[in-house]
Amino acid sequence: MNATTEERKKLEERIIDVLRTVYDPEIPVDIYELGLIYEVKVDDELNAKVLMTLTSPSCPVAESMPQEVEEKVRAVPGITSGKVQLTFDPPWDKDMMSEAALLELGFM
């Protein structure tokens, strides 16, 4: 199956919507607005790949959060498979947060 660019883009948008429902337990902002998601890609066979980081390598949810993200991505209708790749390069810092997240946390 070869998905069109438009189909892949729509699925990537749906995945981003789902990622906005995942929250860091220590910060009342979703992981997308926090800047923890570096990349969301859907290939021609509708396999999704999410490249993400955590606020720190010793984050208390280092085991559970990537698994939760992967489960939610796999559950997006139309996705064949979902995979999360965790990276710490570049390391996360607050400059990666969206304006909305900065406002919510009182940094603006």
mmCIF file of the C-alpha atoms, coordinates in Angstrom:
data_MODEL
# 
_entry.id   MODEL 
# 
loop_
_atom_site.group_PDB 
_atom_site.id 
_atom_site.type_symbol 
_atom_site.label_atom_id 
_atom_site.label_alt_id 
_atom_site.label_comp_id 
_atom_site.label_asym_id 
_atom_site.label_entity_id 
_atom_site.label_seq_id 
_atom_site.pdbx_PDB_ins_code 
_atom_site.Cartn_x 
_atom_site.Cartn_y 
_atom_site.Cartn_z 
_atom_site.occupancy 
_atom_site.B_iso_or_equiv 
_atom_site.pdbx_formal_charge 
_atom_site.auth_seq_id 
_atom_site.auth_comp_id 
_atom_site.auth_asym_id 
_atom_site.auth_atom_id 
_atom_site.pdbx_PDB_model_num 
ATOM 1   C CA . MET A 1 1   ? 0.000  0.000  0.000  1.00 0.00 ? 1   MET A CA 1 
ATOM 2   C CA . ASN A 1 2   ? 1.294  3.420  -0.901 1.00 0.00 ? 2   ASN A CA 1 
ATOM 3   C CA . ALA A 1 3   ? -0.364 6.173  1.066  1.00 0.00 ? 3   ALA A CA 1 
ATOM 4   C CA . THR A 1 4   ? -0.560 9.617  -0.476 1.00 0.00 ? 4   THR A CA 1 
ATOM 5   C CA . THR A 1 5   ? 1.304  12.528 1.038  1.00 0.00 ? 5   THR A CA 1 
ATOM 6   C CA . GLU A 1 6   ? -2.046 13.955 2.118  1.00 0.00 ? 6   GLU A CA 1 
ATOM 7   C CA . GLU A 1 7   ? -3.074 10.707 3.872  1.00 0.00 ? 7   GLU A CA 1 
ATOM 8   C CA . ARG A 1 8   ? 0.260  10.544 5.720  1.00 0.00 ? 8   ARG A CA 1 
ATOM 9   C CA . LYS A 1 9   ? -0.013 14.208 6.743  1.00 0.00 ? 9   LYS A CA 1 
ATOM 10  C CA . LYS A 1 10  ? -3.545 13.697 8.108  1.00 0.00 ? 10  LYS A CA 1 
ATOM 11  C CA . LEU A 1 11  ? -2.389 10.680 10.122 1.00 0.00 ? 11  LEU A CA 1 
ATOM 12  C CA . GLU A 1 12  ? 0.578  12.642 11.475 1.00 0.00 ? 12  GLU A CA 1 
ATOM 13  C CA . GLU A 1 13  ? -1.858 15.367 12.589 1.00 0.00 ? 13  GLU A CA 1 
ATOM 14  C CA . ARG A 1 14  ? -4.060 12.758 14.296 1.00 0.00 ? 14  ARG A CA 1 
ATOM 15  C CA . ILE A 1 15  ? -1.014 11.355 16.075 1.00 0.00 ? 15  ILE A CA 1 
ATOM 16  C CA . ILE A 1 16  ? -0.073 14.844 17.281 1.00 0.00 ? 16  ILE A CA 1 
ATOM 17  C CA . ASP A 1 17  ? -3.639 15.258 18.595 1.00 0.00 ? 17  ASP A CA 1 
ATOM 18  C CA . VAL A 1 18  ? -3.222 11.993 20.535 1.00 0.00 ? 18  VAL A CA 1 
ATOM 19  C CA . LEU A 1 19  ? 0.179  13.095 21.868 1.00 0.00 ? 19  LEU A CA 1 
ATOM 20  C CA . ARG A 1 20  ? -1.517 16.177 23.285 1.00 0.00 ? 20  ARG A CA 1 
ATOM 21  C CA . THR A 1 21  ? -3.423 13.826 25.630 1.00 0.00 ? 21  THR A CA 1 
ATOM 22  C CA . VAL A 1 22  ? -0.213 12.526 27.262 1.00 0.00 ? 22  VAL A CA 1 
ATOM 23  C CA . TYR A 1 23  ? 1.034  14.543 30.220 1.00 0.00 ? 23  TYR A CA 1 
ATOM 24  C CA . ASP A 1 24  ? 4.285  14.550 32.108 1.00 0.00 ? 24  ASP A CA 1 
ATOM 25  C CA . PRO A 1 25  ? 3.139  13.613 35.645 1.00 0.00 ? 25  PRO A CA 1 
ATOM 26  C CA . GLU A 1 26  ? 5.319  16.311 37.218 1.00 0.00 ? 26  GLU A CA 1 
ATOM 27  C CA . ILE A 1 27  ? 4.298  19.141 34.869 1.00 0.00 ? 27  ILE A CA 1 
ATOM 28  C CA . PRO A 1 28  ? 0.668  20.051 34.035 1.00 0.00 ? 28  PRO A CA 1 
ATOM 29  C CA . VAL A 1 29  ? 1.415  20.401 30.301 1.00 0.00 ? 29  VAL A CA 1 
ATOM 30  C CA . ASP A 1 30  ? 1.133  17.786 27.550 1.00 0.00 ? 30  ASP A CA 1 
ATOM 31  C CA . ILE A 1 31  ? 4.300  16.259 26.109 1.00 0.00 ? 31  ILE A CA 1 
ATOM 32  C CA . TYR A 1 32  ? 3.811  17.845 22.677 1.00 0.00 ? 32  TYR A CA 1 
ATOM 33  C CA . GLU A 1 33  ? 3.617  21.397 24.038 1.00 0.00 ? 33  GLU A CA 1 
ATOM 34  C CA . LEU A 1 34  ? 6.530  20.616 26.373 1.00 0.00 ? 34  LEU A CA 1 
ATOM 35  C CA . GLY A 1 35  ? 8.675  19.982 23.305 1.00 0.00 ? 35  GLY A CA 1 
ATOM 36  C CA . LEU A 1 36  ? 9.358  16.343 24.154 1.00 0.00 ? 36  LEU A CA 1 
ATOM 37  C CA . ILE A 1 37  ? 8.277  15.219 20.671 1.00 0.00 ? 37  ILE A CA 1 
ATOM 38  C CA . TYR A 1 38  ? 11.039 15.800 18.137 1.00 0.00 ? 38  TYR A CA 1 
ATOM 39  C CA . GLU A 1 39  ? 9.449  14.133 15.121 1.00 0.00 ? 39  GLU A CA 1 
ATOM 40  C CA . VAL A 1 40  ? 6.293  12.344 13.968 1.00 0.00 ? 40  VAL A CA 1 
ATOM 41  C CA . LYS A 1 41  ? 6.563  10.448 10.684 1.00 0.00 ? 41  LYS A CA 1 
ATOM 42  C CA . VAL A 1 42  ? 4.186  8.133  8.841  1.00 0.00 ? 42  VAL A CA 1 
ATOM 43  C CA . ASP A 1 43  ? 5.633  6.113  5.958  1.00 0.00 ? 43  ASP A CA 1 
ATOM 44  C CA . ASP A 1 44  ? 3.977  4.806  2.772  1.00 0.00 ? 44  ASP A CA 1 
ATOM 45  C CA . GLU A 1 45  ? 2.803  1.627  4.561  1.00 0.00 ? 45  GLU A CA 1 
ATOM 46  C CA . LEU A 1 46  ? 1.221  3.766  7.326  1.00 0.00 ? 46  LEU A CA 1 
ATOM 47  C CA . ASN A 1 47  ? 3.777  2.793  9.958  1.00 0.00 ? 47  ASN A CA 1 
ATOM 48  C CA . ALA A 1 48  ? 4.227  5.591  12.467 1.00 0.00 ? 48  ALA A CA 1 
ATOM 49  C CA . LYS A 1 49  ? 7.492  6.557  14.104 1.00 0.00 ? 49  LYS A CA 1 
ATOM 50  C CA . VAL A 1 50  ? 7.748  9.057  16.938 1.00 0.00 ? 50  VAL A CA 1 
ATOM 51  C CA . LEU A 1 51  ? 11.112 10.441 17.995 1.00 0.00 ? 51  LEU A CA 1 
ATOM 52  C CA . MET A 1 52  ? 10.880 11.783 21.522 1.00 0.00 ? 52  MET A CA 1 
ATOM 53  C CA . THR A 1 53  ? 12.861 12.675 24.592 1.00 0.00 ? 53  THR A CA 1 
ATOM 54  C CA . LEU A 1 54  ? 12.205 13.083 28.297 1.00 0.00 ? 54  LEU A CA 1 
ATOM 55  C CA . THR A 1 55  ? 12.894 16.081 30.511 1.00 0.00 ? 55  THR A CA 1 
ATOM 56  C CA . SER A 1 56  ? 15.858 14.121 31.894 1.00 0.00 ? 56  SER A CA 1 
ATOM 57  C CA . PRO A 1 57  ? 17.322 10.605 31.502 1.00 0.00 ? 57  PRO A CA 1 
ATOM 58  C CA . SER A 1 58  ? 16.441 9.918  35.143 1.00 0.00 ? 58  SER A CA 1 
ATOM 59  C CA . CYS A 1 59  ? 12.811 10.974 34.648 1.00 0.00 ? 59  CYS A CA 1 
ATOM 60  C CA . PRO A 1 60  ? 10.530 8.838  36.853 1.00 0.00 ? 60  PRO A CA 1 
ATOM 61  C CA . VAL A 1 61  ? 8.418  7.889  33.816 1.00 0.00 ? 61  VAL A CA 1 
ATOM 62  C CA . ALA A 1 62  ? 11.387 6.897  31.611 1.00 0.00 ? 62  ALA A CA 1 
ATOM 63  C CA . GLU A 1 63  ? 9.968  3.381  31.294 1.00 0.00 ? 63  GLU A CA 1 
ATOM 64  C CA . SER A 1 64  ? 6.246  4.027  31.216 1.00 0.00 ? 64  SER A CA 1 
ATOM 65  C CA . MET A 1 65  ? 5.839  7.207  29.145 1.00 0.00 ? 65  MET A CA 1 
ATOM 66  C CA . PRO A 1 66  ? 7.400  5.952  25.880 1.00 0.00 ? 66  PRO A CA 1 
ATOM 67  C CA . GLN A 1 67  ? 5.299  2.793  26.219 1.00 0.00 ? 67  GLN A CA 1 
ATOM 68  C CA . GLU A 1 68  ? 2.128  4.867  26.770 1.00 0.00 ? 68  GLU A CA 1 
ATOM 69  C CA . VAL A 1 69  ? 2.971  7.002  23.723 1.00 0.00 ? 69  VAL A CA 1 
ATOM 70  C CA . GLU A 1 70  ? 3.561  3.903  21.592 1.00 0.00 ? 70  GLU A CA 1 
ATOM 71  C CA . GLU A 1 71  ? 0.240  2.344  22.671 1.00 0.00 ? 71  GLU A CA 1 
ATOM 72  C CA . LYS A 1 72  ? -1.678 5.539  21.905 1.00 0.00 ? 72  LYS A CA 1 
ATOM 73  C CA . VAL A 1 73  ? 0.003  5.943  18.511 1.00 0.00 ? 73  VAL A CA 1 
ATOM 74  C CA . ARG A 1 74  ? -0.802 2.323  17.576 1.00 0.00 ? 74  ARG A CA 1 
ATOM 75  C CA . ALA A 1 75  ? -4.445 2.955  18.490 1.00 0.00 ? 75  ALA A CA 1 
ATOM 76  C CA . VAL A 1 76  ? -4.822 5.805  15.955 1.00 0.00 ? 76  VAL A CA 1 
ATOM 77  C CA . PRO A 1 77  ? -7.252 4.576  13.271 1.00 0.00 ? 77  PRO A CA 1 
ATOM 78  C CA . GLY A 1 78  ? -5.435 3.966  9.991  1.00 0.00 ? 78  GLY A CA 1 
ATOM 79  C CA . ILE A 1 79  ? -2.009 3.340  11.518 1.00 0.00 ? 79  ILE A CA 1 
ATOM 80  C CA . THR A 1 80  ? -0.494 -0.068 10.681 1.00 0.00 ? 80  THR A CA 1 
ATOM 81  C CA . SER A 1 81  ? 2.125  0.006  13.435 1.00 0.00 ? 81  SER A CA 1 
ATOM 82  C CA . GLY A 1 82  ? 3.639  2.491  15.838 1.00 0.00 ? 82  GLY A CA 1 
ATOM 83  C CA . LYS A 1 83  ? 7.156  2.763  17.187 1.00 0.00 ? 83  LYS A CA 1 
ATOM 84  C CA . VAL A 1 84  ? 8.684  5.204  19.659 1.00 0.00 ? 84  VAL A CA 1 
ATOM 85  C CA . GLN A 1 85  ? 12.369 5.980  19.601 1.00 0.00 ? 85  GLN A CA 1 
ATOM 86  C CA . LEU A 1 86  ? 13.764 7.656  22.684 1.00 0.00 ? 86  LEU A CA 1 
ATOM 87  C CA . THR A 1 87  ? 16.702 10.040 22.332 1.00 0.00 ? 87  THR A CA 1 
ATOM 88  C CA . PHE A 1 88  ? 18.556 12.502 24.502 1.00 0.00 ? 88  PHE A CA 1 
ATOM 89  C CA . ASP A 1 89  ? 20.267 14.225 21.587 1.00 0.00 ? 89  ASP A CA 1 
ATOM 90  C CA . PRO A 1 90  ? 19.696 17.088 21.664 1.00 0.00 ? 90  PRO A CA 1 
ATOM 91  C CA . PRO A 1 91  ? 18.975 17.200 25.393 1.00 0.00 ? 91  PRO A CA 1 
ATOM 92  C CA . TRP A 1 92  ? 15.628 18.739 26.300 1.00 0.00 ? 92  TRP A CA 1 
ATOM 93  C CA . ASP A 1 93  ? 15.517 22.196 27.807 1.00 0.00 ? 93  ASP A CA 1 
ATOM 94  C CA . LYS A 1 94  ? 12.734 24.697 28.442 1.00 0.00 ? 94  LYS A CA 1 
ATOM 95  C CA . ASP A 1 95  ? 13.499 26.579 25.211 1.00 0.00 ? 95  ASP A CA 1 
ATOM 96  C CA . MET A 1 96  ? 11.837 23.654 23.382 1.00 0.00 ? 96  MET A CA 1 
ATOM 97  C CA . MET A 1 97  ? 8.485  24.375 25.025 1.00 0.00 ? 97  MET A CA 1 
ATOM 98  C CA . SER A 1 98  ? 5.703  26.045 23.074 1.00 0.00 ? 98  SER A CA 1 
ATOM 99  C CA . GLU A 1 99  ? 4.550  29.533 23.959 1.00 0.00 ? 99  GLU A CA 1 
ATOM 100 C CA . ALA A 1 100 ? 1.380  28.011 25.446 1.00 0.00 ? 100 ALA A CA 1 
ATOM 101 C CA . ALA A 1 101 ? 3.442  25.747 27.722 1.00 0.00 ? 101 ALA A CA 1 
ATOM 102 C CA . LEU A 1 102 ? 5.695  28.607 28.801 1.00 0.00 ? 102 LEU A CA 1 
ATOM 103 C CA . LEU A 1 103 ? 2.620  30.678 29.638 1.00 0.00 ? 103 LEU A CA 1 
ATOM 104 C CA . GLU A 1 104 ? 0.939  27.803 31.514 1.00 0.00 ? 104 GLU A CA 1 
ATOM 105 C CA . LEU A 1 105 ? 4.047  27.293 33.640 1.00 0.00 ? 105 LEU A CA 1 
ATOM 106 C CA . GLY A 1 106 ? 4.574  31.005 34.294 1.00 0.00 ? 106 GLY A CA 1 
ATOM 107 C CA . PHE A 1 107 ? 7.766  31.429 32.262 1.00 0.00 ? 107 PHE A CA 1 
ATOM 108 C CA . MET A 1 108 ? 6.273  34.316 30.236 1.00 0.00 ? 108 MET A CA 1 
# 
